[in-house]
């Protein structure tokens, strides 16, 4: 996967021997969090749609824009997304 050679996405990871199955959740989360449109397209070509949707539903943290994009693009109800539920349970503190 050419995507793993991009240093801007995986700057903090040793990618000499990546396990694309074992680290599926991490790879998908990182690409949706920090990737560009071309990175997303490559991800969809490599992993199945079901694998991507499952990983996105169980992602721990996304920013608000990413949550709404994922929900709309992949037709995932907001309430089924872990990152959305966590944001609802612990709103940001306003000082």
N, C-alpha and C positions, 0 to 999 in steps of 0.2 A: 504494500500500500504506500503510494507516494506521499500521502498525507502525513505519515509518521516521520518523514524526513524534514518537515518544516520546523525549524528551530523556534519560530515565534509562537507556535502552539505548545510544543513540548520542550520548553527551555529548561525545565527542572527535572527531566526524566532521562535515564540512560536507555536509549532505544536500540542498543546493539542487538538484543534478542527479545523483541516484544512478543508477548503472547496475546494475539488479537482476540482470542476467545475469553481468556481469563480476565483481561483488562477491558473488556467491551464497555462496561459501565463508565469507567474513567475516560476512555477515548471519546465516547459519544458525548458525555457531559462537557469535556474540554472543547470539543469542536463547536458545540452549540453555544458555549459560553464565550469563546475567544476567536472562533473561526470566521472566515469570510464566506460569501455565497458559494464560491467554487469549492471550498472545503466541504460544505454541506452536501453539494452534489456528488462529490467523490465518496462521501460517507454513505450516501443512499445507494450508490453503485456497489459498495462492498458488503454492507450489512443488509439483512432483509428488513422490510418495513416493520414487521412485527417485533424484531429485536430492537429497532430504534424506538418504536413507540413504547415498548416496555421499559427501556432504559430511561426515556424521558419522563415517564410517569413516576419513576422511583428516584429521580435526580434529587439530591438533597437541597441544592440551592441554585436558583437562577434569578437574574434581575427581572423586574416587572415586564420589560419589553419582551424578553425571551419567553417568559411564561405565556404571555398572550399570543405571541407568534406561534409557539409550539401548539398551543390549544387550537388556534384557528387553522393552521396549516395541516396538522395531523388529525384534526377533528377529535381531540381529547377534551372531555369536559374538565373545566378548571378544578372541580371538586375531586377529581381523580388524580390530580397532580400533587405529589408530595411537597414540592417546593411552594406551591400555592397555599396548601393547607398550613405549612409551617409559617408562612408570612402572615396568615390570618391569626394564628395562635400567638404569635409574638410580634406585634406591630413595632415599628421603630420608635425609639424614645425621642420626644421633642423637648428640647430644653429652652 
